[in-house]
Amino acid sequence: MTSTAVVRRRDRVAARWRLADDIVLVRAGTPVPIEGSDQYHPFRAHPEHQYLAGTDVPGAVLAFDAAERSWALFAPRLTADQLVWEAEPDPVGRPLAELDDWLDHRRGRRVRNAGAGGEAELSVGIAETRLHKDDAELDALRRAARMSEVGYAWLFAETRAGMTERDVQIGLEAGFFRAGAPRTAYDSIVASGPNGAVLHFLPTARRIEPGDLLLVDAGASCEGYASDVTRTMVVGAEPTDVQSFLWQLVLRTHELSIDRCRPGTEWREVHLAAARTIGTGLVELGVLRGEPDELVSSGAVALFFPHGLGHLIGLTVHDAGGYPPGRERSTHPQLRYLRTDRPLEAGMITSVEPGVYFIEALLGDPAIRARHADTVVWETVDRLRGFGGIRIEDDVHVTEGEPEVLSAAIPKPLRIG
């Protein structure tokens, strides 16, 4: 990140905070030890700290003096004992040992915390600023998408029936790393056959069978910024009529939803429109009966499309600011899992990820079957239990004009292998 971009972010956040003479400490957080070893869980600086500091040094603290409108970064220096085990990093900011003296010179003034362990009021100010990505952030997000593209190119070229989900994960993530990604943006989801009906399925030793659907949801991280991409393919055989119909339904919903990603549009309306499109397709397939609006309202569509259409993306894969201050979460069956519920604005990055799933935990529940006896064609559904799921996802930059799909270069093949 450039120092100019970081300075501008700090100015924007300070303007939102409107503090008179408070001291704010924005903490990166510290590594968490792994019990029974001399190792630590992978460290990621608190995103509020990384956003304002431009670094992700463990234990660092960014200090803001509201009276002086000045910022100072303090970061640990390794001791001689630590240097026996760890390589010495380039020094960042002032030594953390100087923070106490810096605070002593401001004794008597209120000290508040943001970042790790921070106050909600301060976090809201940072989150509302983080909504609109600056040029440096957009550059990192675009590069993250290009790194993801390399991994998916391997996936499409090399995946075959007989490979395990873990085989696919290893090859895919190796592609991210070869492209320069220091880490994945989140734990990769690689789900074959019936496993694709579990929304956050972690890869196993299950072997992909010819004709299986393979759902892969994975992305590279670049300078802490996430790429979040999902593709679903049939492996090693021609798609069945049902696989092809549902895949095309999800793709059509995906494309229509991206086109609706424009400033001023309420995200929940984009989501509900996607649910109606999916409901219409499920009626055509003979899975549901009734009018799409009523099927969405009753929760029947949510049995097959239970999650939100997407979420904000940035320094975290589910980025801050999804709900504006004062907006409560809905209990509507088609809205209760929304991670974002606010009007879209230029500068936002959102995922768009519609899906259709046959989820055993829902479809086998006697209470659910009784509640939706008139709207779900259970004879058809029961023939499709074990189908798995289909999801297609891209990262979309909301602009003043046409939406920019950051991950558009990653193909969407219906069949591989």
C-alpha positions as CSV (number, residue, x, y, z in Angstrom):
1,M,0.0,0.0,0.0
2,T,1.2,3.5,-0.8
3,S,1.7,6.0,2.1
4,T,-0.5,8.5,0.3
5,A,-3.4,6.0,0.3
6,V,-3.0,5.3,4.0
7,V,-2.8,9.0,4.9
8,R,-6.0,9.6,3.0
9,R,-7.8,6.7,4.8
10,R,-6.7,8.1,8.2
11,D,-8.0,11.5,7.3
12,R,-11.4,10.1,6.2
13,V,-11.7,8.0,9.4
14,A,-10.7,10.9,11.6
15,A,-13.4,13.0,10.0
16,R,-16.0,10.3,10.7
17,W,-14.9,9.9,14.3
18,R,-15.3,13.7,15.1
19,L,-13.2,13.4,18.3
20,A,-12.0,16.5,20.1
21,D,-9.1,15.4,22.2
22,D,-9.4,11.6,22.7
23,I,-6.5,9.2,22.2
24,V,-7.4,6.2,20.0
25,L,-5.2,3.1,19.9
26,V,-5.8,0.8,16.9
27,R,-4.3,-2.6,17.8
28,A,-3.2,-5.2,15.4
29,G,-3.6,-8.1,17.9
30,T,-1.1,-10.7,18.8
31,P,-0.5,-14.3,17.6
32,V,-2.4,-17.1,19.4
33,P,-0.2,-20.0,20.6
34,I,-1.0,-23.6,19.5
35,E,-1.3,-25.6,22.6
36,G,1.5,-28.3,23.0
37,S,3.9,-26.7,20.5
38,D,6.2,-23.8,19.9
39,Q,4.0,-22.7,17.0
40,Y,1.3,-20.1,16.6
41,H,-2.0,-20.1,14.6
42,P,-1.6,-18.1,11.4
43,F,-1.6,-14.4,12.2
44,R,-3.7,-11.8,10.5
45,A,-3.7,-8.3,11.8
46,H,-7.1,-6.9,12.7
47,P,-8.4,-5.4,9.5
48,E,-9.1,-2.0,11.1
49,H,-5.4,-1.8,12.0
50,Q,-4.2,-3.0,8.6
51,Y,-6.5,-0.6,6.8
52,L,-5.1,2.4,8.7
53,A,-1.5,1.3,9.3
54,G,-0.9,-0.3,5.9
55,T,1.0,-3.1,7.7
56,D,0.1,-6.4,9.4
57,V,2.8,-6.6,12.1
58,P,1.8,-8.7,15.1
59,G,1.5,-6.7,18.3
60,A,1.7,-3.3,16.5
61,V,-0.4,-0.4,17.7
62,L,-1.4,2.7,15.7
63,A,-2.1,5.7,17.9
64,F,-4.2,8.7,17.0
65,D,-4.1,12.0,18.9
66,A,-7.4,13.8,18.1
67,A,-6.2,17.1,19.5
68,E,-3.1,17.2,17.3
69,R,-4.8,15.3,14.4
70,S,-1.6,13.2,14.3
71,W,-0.9,9.4,14.0
72,A,2.0,7.4,15.2
73,L,2.7,3.7,14.5
74,F,4.5,1.5,17.1
75,A,5.6,-2.0,16.5
76,P,7.6,-4.6,18.5
77,R,11.3,-5.2,18.0
78,L,12.5,-8.8,18.3
79,T,14.8,-9.6,21.3
80,A,18.1,-11.4,20.9
81,D,16.4,-14.6,22.2
82,Q,13.7,-14.3,19.6
83,L,16.2,-13.7,16.8
84,V,17.6,-17.2,17.5
85,W,14.4,-18.6,16.2
86,E,13.0,-16.0,13.9
87,A,14.3,-13.9,11.0
88,E,14.5,-10.3,11.8
89,P,11.8,-8.3,9.9
90,D,12.3,-4.9,8.5
91,P,11.5,-2.4,11.3
92,V,8.1,-0.8,11.1
93,G,7.2,2.5,12.8
94,R,8.6,3.4,16.2
95,P,9.6,0.7,18.8
96,L,6.6,-0.5,20.7
97,A,8.5,0.2,23.9
98,E,8.1,3.9,23.2
99,L,4.3,3.8,23.3
100,D,4.1,4.2,27.1
101,D,6.2,7.4,27.0
102,W,4.0,8.7,24.1
103,L,0.9,8.1,26.3
104,D,2.6,9.7,29.4
105,H,3.0,12.9,27.5
106,R,-0.8,12.8,27.0
107,R,-1.8,11.8,30.5
108,G,-5.2,12.7,31.7
109,R,-6.9,12.4,28.3
110,R,-9.4,9.7,27.5
111,V,-7.8,6.6,25.8
112,R,-10.0,4.5,23.6
113,N,-9.4,1.3,21.6
114,A,-10.1,0.3,18.1
115,G,-8.9,-2.7,16.1
116,A,-8.4,-5.9,18.3
117,G,-10.6,-5.5,21.4
118,G,-11.9,-2.1,20.1
119,E,-15.1,-0.2,20.7
120,A,-18.1,-0.6,18.5
121,E,-18.6,3.1,17.9
122,L,-15.1,3.5,16.6
123,S,-15.4,0.4,14.5
124,V,-18.5,1.7,12.8
125,G,-16.6,4.8,11.7
126,I,-13.9,2.7,10.2
127,A,-16.3,0.2,8.6
128,E,-18.3,3.0,6.9
129,T,-15.0,4.3,5.5
130,R,-13.8,0.9,4.3
131,L,-17.0,0.5,2.2
132,H,-15.5,2.6,-0.6
133,K,-12.3,1.1,-1.9
134,D,-9.5,3.4,-2.9
135,D,-7.2,2.9,-5.9
136,A,-4.6,1.0,-3.9
137,E,-7.2,-1.4,-2.6
138,L,-8.7,-1.9,-6.0
139,D,-5.3,-2.7,-7.4
140,A,-4.8,-5.4,-4.7
141,L,-8.3,-6.8,-5.3
142,R,-7.7,-7.0,-9.0
143,R,-4.3,-8.7,-8.5
144,A,-5.9,-11.2,-6.0
145,A,-8.4,-12.1,-8.8
146,R,-5.6,-12.6,-11.3
147,M,-3.8,-14.9,-8.8
148,S,-7.0,-16.9,-8.3
149,E,-7.2,-17.2,-12.1
150,V,-4.0,-19.2,-12.2
151,G,-5.3,-21.7,-9.7
152,Y,-8.6,-22.1,-11.5
153,A,-6.7,-22.6,-14.8
154,W,-5.0,-25.6,-13.2
155,L,-8.4,-26.9,-11.9
156,F,-10.0,-26.8,-15.3
157,A,-7.1,-28.4,-17.1
158,E,-6.1,-31.1,-14.6
159,T,-9.1,-32.3,-12.6
160,R,-10.2,-35.8,-13.5
161,A,-12.6,-38.4,-12.1
162,G,-10.7,-40.5,-9.6
163,M,-8.9,-37.6,-8.0
164,T,-9.8,-36.8,-4.4
165,E,-11.2,-33.5,-3.2
166,R,-7.8,-33.0,-1.4
167,D,-5.9,-33.6,-4.7
168,V,-7.9,-30.8,-6.2
169,Q,-7.4,-28.5,-3.3
170,I,-3.6,-29.0,-3.4
171,G,-3.3,-28.3,-7.1
172,L,-5.6,-25.3,-7.0
173,E,-3.9,-23.6,-4.1
174,A,-0.5,-24.3,-5.5
175,G,-1.6,-22.3,-8.5
176,F,-2.5,-19.4,-6.2
177,F,0.9,-19.6,-4.6
178,R,2.8,-19.8,-7.9
179,A,1.0,-16.6,-9.0
180,G,2.4,-14.8,-5.9
181,A,-0.3,-15.2,-3.3
182,P,1.1,-15.5,0.2
183,R,-2.0,-17.3,1.4
184,T,-5.5,-18.2,0.5
185,A,-8.2,-15.7,1.3
186,Y,-10.1,-18.4,3.4
187,D,-10.3,-22.1,3.8
188,S,-10.9,-23.6,0.3
189,I,-14.2,-25.4,-0.3
190,V,-13.9,-28.4,-2.6
191,A,-17.0,-30.5,-2.6
192,S,-17.9,-33.4,-4.9
193,G,-21.2,-35.1,-5.4
194,P,-23.5,-34.9,-2.4
195,N,-20.9,-32.9,-0.5
196,G,-21.7,-29.9,-2.6
197,A,-25.0,-29.5,-0.6
198,V,-22.9,-28.5,2.5
199,L,-22.3,-24.8,2.0
200,H,-18.9,-24.6,3.8
201,F,-17.6,-28.1,3.0
202,L,-13.9,-28.7,3.6
203,P,-12.2,-31.1,1.2
204,T,-11.8,-34.8,2.1
205,A,-10.3,-38.0,0.7
206,R,-13.5,-38.7,-1.2
207,R,-12.8,-39.6,-4.8
208,I,-14.7,-37.8,-7.6
209,E,-16.8,-40.1,-9.6
210,P,-17.6,-39.7,-13.3
211,G,-20.6,-37.5,-13.6
212,D,-20.2,-35.9,-10.2
213,L,-20.8,-32.2,-9.7
214,L,-17.7,-30.5,-8.3
215,L,-18.2,-27.3,-6.4
216,V,-15.1,-25.3,-5.7
217,D,-15.2,-22.0,-3.7
218,A,-11.7,-20.7,-3.2
219,G,-9.6,-17.6,-3.7
220,A,-6.2,-16.0,-3.3
221,S,-5.2,-13.2,-1.0
222,C,-3.1,-10.2,-2.1
223,E,-1.7,-7.8,0.5
224,G,-4.5,-9.0,2.7
225,Y,-7.3,-8.4,0.2
226,A,-9.5,-11.3,-0.7
227,S,-10.6,-12.9,-3.9
228,D,-13.8,-15.0,-3.6
229,V,-14.7,-17.2,-6.5
230,T,-16.9,-20.2,-7.0
231,R,-17.3,-22.5,-10.0
232,T,-19.3,-25.7,-10.3
233,M,-18.6,-28.3,-13.0
234,V,-19.6,-31.8,-14.0
235,V,-16.5,-34.0,-14.0
236,G,-15.7,-36.7,-16.5
237,A,-19.1,-37.2,-18.1
238,E,-21.8,-35.4,-20.1
239,P,-24.1,-33.4,-17.7
240,T,-27.5,-34.9,-17.1
241,D,-30.6,-32.9,-18.2
242,V,-31.2,-31.9,-14.5
243,Q,-27.6,-30.9,-14.0
244,S,-27.6,-28.8,-17.1
245,F,-30.9,-27.2,-16.4
246,L,-30.0,-26.2,-12.8
247,W,-26.5,-25.0,-13.8
248,Q,-28.0,-22.8,-16.5
249,L,-30.6,-21.5,-14.0
250,V,-27.8,-20.5,-11.6
251,L,-25.8,-18.9,-14.3
252,R,-28.8,-16.9,-15.6
253,T,-29.5,-15.7,-12.0
254,H,-25.9,-14.8,-11.6
255,E,-25.7,-12.7,-14.7
256,L,-29.0,-10.9,-14.0
257,S,-27.8,-10.2,-10.4
258,I,-24.5,-8.7,-11.6
259,D,-26.3,-6.4,-14.0
260,R,-28.4,-5.1,-11.0
261,C,-25.3,-4.1,-9.0
262,R,-25.6,-0.4,-9.5
263,P,-25.5,2.6,-7.1
264,G,-28.8,3.2,-5.3
265,T,-30.1,-0.3,-5.6
266,E,-31.0,-2.0,-2.4
267,W,-29.0,-5.2,-2.0
268,R,-32.0,-7.1,-0.5
269,E,-33.9,-6.3,-3.7
270,V,-31.1,-7.8,-5.8
271,H,-31.2,-10.9,-3.5
272,L,-35.0,-11.2,-3.7
273,A,-35.0,-10.9,-7.5
274,A,-32.5,-13.7,-7.6
275,A,-34.7,-15.8,-5.3
276,R,-37.7,-15.2,-7.6
277,T,-35.6,-16.3,-10.7
278,I,-34.5,-19.5,-8.9
279,G,-38.1,-20.1,-7.8
280,T,-39.4,-19.8,-11.3
281,G,-36.8,-22.3,-12.5
282,L,-37.7,-24.8,-9.8
283,V,-41.3,-24.5,-10.7
284,E,-40.4,-25.3,-14.3
285,L,-38.3,-28.2,-13.2
286,G,-41.2,-29.6,-11.2
287,V,-39.5,-29.2,-7.8
288,L,-41.9,-26.4,-6.6
289,R,-45.5,-25.5,-7.4
290,G,-47.1,-22.1,-7.1
291,E,-46.3,-18.4,-7.9
292,P,-42.6,-17.4,-7.4
293,D,-43.4,-14.4,-5.2
294,E,-45.5,-16.6,-2.8
295,L,-42.8,-19.3,-2.9
296,V,-40.2,-16.8,-1.8
297,S,-42.4,-15.3,0.9
298,S,-43.3,-18.8,2.3
299,G,-39.6,-19.9,2.5
300,A,-40.0,-22.6,0.0
301,V,-37.3,-21.2,-2.3
302,A,-35.0,-20.8,0.7
303,L,-35.0,-24.6,1.1
304,F,-33.0,-24.7,-2.1
305,F,-31.3,-21.3,-1.9
306,P,-30.8,-20.7,1.8
307,H,-27.9,-18.2,1.9
308,G,-27.5,-14.6,0.9
309,L,-26.7,-13.6,-2.6
310,G,-23.4,-12.1,-1.6
311,H,-21.3,-10.1,0.8
312,L,-18.9,-7.2,0.8
313,I,-15.3,-8.1,0.1
314,G,-12.1,-6.4,1.1
315,L,-9.5,-7.0,3.8
316,T,-11.8,-9.7,5.0
317,V,-13.7,-12.1,2.7
318,H,-16.9,-11.0,4.5
319,D,-16.0,-7.4,4.8
320,A,-17.1,-4.8,7.3
321,G,-20.1,-2.5,6.7
322,G,-22.7,-5.1,5.5
323,Y,-25.4,-3.5,7.7
324,P,-25.5,0.3,8.0
325,P,-26.1,1.7,11.6
326,G,-29.6,1.2,12.7
327,R,-30.7,-1.5,10.2
328,E,-31.8,-4.7,11.9
329,R,-31.5,-8.2,10.5
330,S,-34.7,-9.6,9.0
331,T,-36.4,-12.7,10.2
332,H,-37.9,-13.3,6.7
333,P,-36.9,-16.9,5.7
334,Q,-35.3,-15.7,2.4
335,L,-33.5,-12.8,4.1
336,R,-32.3,-14.0,7.5
337,Y,-28.8,-15.1,6.3
338,L,-28.1,-11.9,4.4
339,R,-24.5,-10.7,5.2
340,T,-25.3,-7.4,3.4
341,D,-28.5,-5.3,3.6
342,R,-27.9,-1.8,2.4
343,P,-28.1,0.3,-0.7
344,L,-25.2,-0.3,-3.1
345,E,-22.8,2.6,-3.6
346,A,-20.0,3.2,-6.1
347,G,-16.7,1.9,-4.7
348,M,-18.2,-1.2,-3.0
349,I,-16.9,-4.7,-3.8
350,T,-19.5,-7.4,-3.4
351,S,-19.6,-11.1,-4.3
352,V,-22.6,-12.3,-6.3
353,E,-23.1,-16.0,-5.6
354,P,-26.6,-17.6,-6.3
355,G,-26.9,-21.3,-5.8
356,V,-29.3,-24.2,-5.8
357,Y,-28.7,-27.1,-3.3
358,F,-30.5,-30.3,-2.2
359,I,-29.6,-30.2,1.5
360,E,-30.4,-33.4,3.4
361,A,-30.7,-31.6,6.7
362,L,-33.6,-29.5,5.3
363,L,-35.2,-31.9,2.9
364,G,-35.3,-34.8,5.3
365,D,-36.9,-32.8,8.2
366,P,-40.5,-34.0,8.8
367,A,-41.6,-30.6,10.1
368,I,-40.3,-28.9,7.0
369,R,-41.9,-31.5,4.8
370,A,-45.3,-31.0,6.5
371,R,-45.0,-27.2,6.4
372,H,-44.3,-27.1,2.7
373,A,-46.5,-30.0,1.6
374,D,-48.5,-27.8,-0.8
375,T,-45.6,-26.0,-2.4
376,V,-42.8,-28.6,-2.6
377,V,-43.2,-31.6,-5.0
378,W,-41.6,-34.0,-2.6
379,E,-41.7,-37.0,-5.0
380,T,-39.5,-35.0,-7.4
381,V,-37.2,-33.7,-4.6
382,D,-36.7,-37.2,-3.1
383,R,-35.4,-38.4,-6.5
384,L,-32.8,-35.6,-6.3
385,R,-31.6,-36.0,-2.8
386,G,-27.8,-36.6,-3.0
387,F,-27.6,-34.3,-6.1
388,G,-25.3,-31.9,-4.2
389,G,-25.3,-28.2,-5.1
390,I,-24.4,-25.7,-7.7
391,R,-23.0,-22.2,-7.0
392,I,-21.4,-19.7,-9.3
393,E,-19.6,-16.7,-7.7
394,D,-17.7,-13.6,-8.9
395,D,-16.4,-10.4,-7.3
396,V,-18.1,-7.3,-8.5
397,H,-17.0,-3.7,-8.3
398,V,-19.9,-1.3,-8.1
399,T,-19.1,1.7,-10.3
400,E,-21.0,4.8,-11.5
401,G,-21.4,2.9,-14.8
402,E,-21.4,-0.8,-15.7
403,P,-20.4,-3.2,-12.9
404,E,-16.8,-4.3,-13.1
405,V,-16.4,-8.1,-12.6
406,L,-13.0,-8.5,-11.1
407,S,-12.9,-12.3,-11.6
408,A,-14.4,-12.2,-15.1
409,A,-11.4,-13.8,-16.7
410,I,-12.0,-17.0,-14.8
411,P,-14.1,-19.2,-17.2
412,K,-17.3,-20.9,-16.2
413,P,-17.2,-24.4,-17.8
414,L,-20.1,-26.7,-17.4
415,R,-18.0,-29.8,-17.9
416,I,-14.3,-30.6,-17.2
417,G,-12.2,-33.7,-17.4
